[in-house]
Amino acid sequence: MKKFLSLLALYYLSAIFPAHSAEKKLPLKGEVFTVQKHTAFLILPEPTKIGKPIPWVWYAPTLPGLPANSEKWMFKQFLKAGIA
């Protein structure tokens, strides 16, 4: 039930704060793009082995102004661990 309410809250927030376009300032080097009219981004770690899967984190929703510079430490930890 708790997971359902969390997902419902995320859906509600995404409806209130729709992504305007694929314009987003990232705290680290990455790629910003649009998926079905929603802004998305990808920050990749340094390549390790060609053909090896890269684990990733779903950061959602991408509200205006987020991710912020204050979250740079989090993305650095993901990249250090080889996580996109």
N, C-alpha and C positions, 0 to 999 in steps of 0.2 A: 504494500500500500504506500509506503514511504517513497519507493522508487517511482511509482505512478504519479504521486503528487509532485515530485521533483521534475519529472518529465513534463507534466502539465504546466508547472511554473515556467519552465524553459520555453515551452510553446507559447505561452501567454506573453512572455517578455519579447520573444522574437516577433510577435504580432504588433506589439506596442512600438518597438524600436526596429523597424525594417531596415535592412541594409540599403543604403542609398545607391552605391555603385561600388566598383572595385577599387575605390580610392581609400587607402588605409596606410597609416604610417606605422611601421613595425619597429620594435626596439632593437632588432638585429636584422642582418641581411636575410631577405626572404622574397618569396613571390606572392603577389596578391592577385586573385582572380575571382570570377563569378561562377557560381553553380546554381542554376535555376533561379536567377535573379537575387541570389544571396551572396554576400561577400565572404570569401574564404581566403586563407593564406597558408603558406607552407614554408617552414624554416628547416632546411635540411642540415644534418651533421656532415662532417667531412666524410667522403667516401671511404669505406673500409675495404670490402671485397666486392668485386663486380659480380652481380648476380645474386648476392646475398640479400634476403629481405631486410627492410629497415623498419623497426618498430616505430609506432607513431602515437601521438596523443591527440584526442579530439578536444579542442578548446572551443566551447560554445556557450551561449551565442556570441558572435562577434559584434558586440554593441559599439556604437560610436565612441571613439576615444580609447577603446581597448583593442589589443593589449597596450598597456601603458609602460613607460620606462621603469616604473616601480616593479614591474614583473620581469624585467630583464634577467634577474638572478635565476628565475625559474627556467626560462628558456636556455640559459647557459648550462644549467644542470642537466636538462634533457639532452642537449647537444653533446655534452661531455660524456654522457652515458650511451651515445650513439642513437638517440631517439629523435625522430623528426617531430 
